[in-house]
Amino acid sequence: MLTIASLKKGQRAIIKEFSVDVVPLKLLEMGCLPGNEVHLVQTAPFQDPLYLNINGSHLAIRRETASKIEIELI
């Protein structure tokens, strides 16, 4: 199972699915929804958090949260 946490810098993917209970509401409001494209821009020095571009919105999320969001590479 591929997740956002498994992306390498520069890779793009489509968000497949995740449990709504696990992902904070703030991420859903900012576009982290199934079917949206996600692009890993960079990671912090200790690999946490991840800096993402999701449908034009720039977000920083913790690796723990990113590991619960399933993706499909494009």
N, C-alpha and C positions, 0 to 999 in steps of 0.2 A: 504494500500500500504506500503510494507516494503522498507526501504531505508538503505543506509550504516549508516546513523546517528542512526538508531534504533538497530544496532548490539550491543551485549554485549561482553565483553572481552572474547576472545577465540572462538567466533562463526565464522563460515565460511559460505560463500554464493557465488552465481554466479551472476554476473552483468547481469541484464536483458536489461534495456533500459534507455535512458535519452535523453534530448534535447541537441544537439551539441552546441547550442547557449549558454547554461548555464554552461557547463563544460569547463574550460580553456584548450587551446590547449596543454599546457605542460602536463596535466594529460593524455590526449589521447596518446601523444608520449611516456609516461612512462608505458603504458599498461592498462590504465583504459578504457577498451573496453567491449562491450557486449560479454558474453560468458566466460570471464576470471573470475578466482576465487579470492575472496577477503577475508582476514582474519584480524579481529581486534586484534592488538597486545596490545595496551593500549591507554588510553586517558590521556590528560594533567590534572593537578590538578583542573582546573575549567571547565573540560569537553570539552575543545576546545583548540587546534585541536585534531584530531583523528590520531593515528599512525597505519597505515595499511600495510599489505603485500599483494601486488597484483602481482600474478604470479612471485614471487621471488624478486620483486622490493619493497623496503621500502619507503613509502610515508607518509607525514603528510599533511592532508587536513583539511580545516575549516569545522565545523559542518554544516554551511549554505550550502556549496557546496555539502557535503555528503548527505544532506537531499533531493537533487534533483536527486540522482542516485538510480534507482529502482533495487532491488535485489530479489533473491529467495534463501531461506535458504537450506543448504545441510546437 
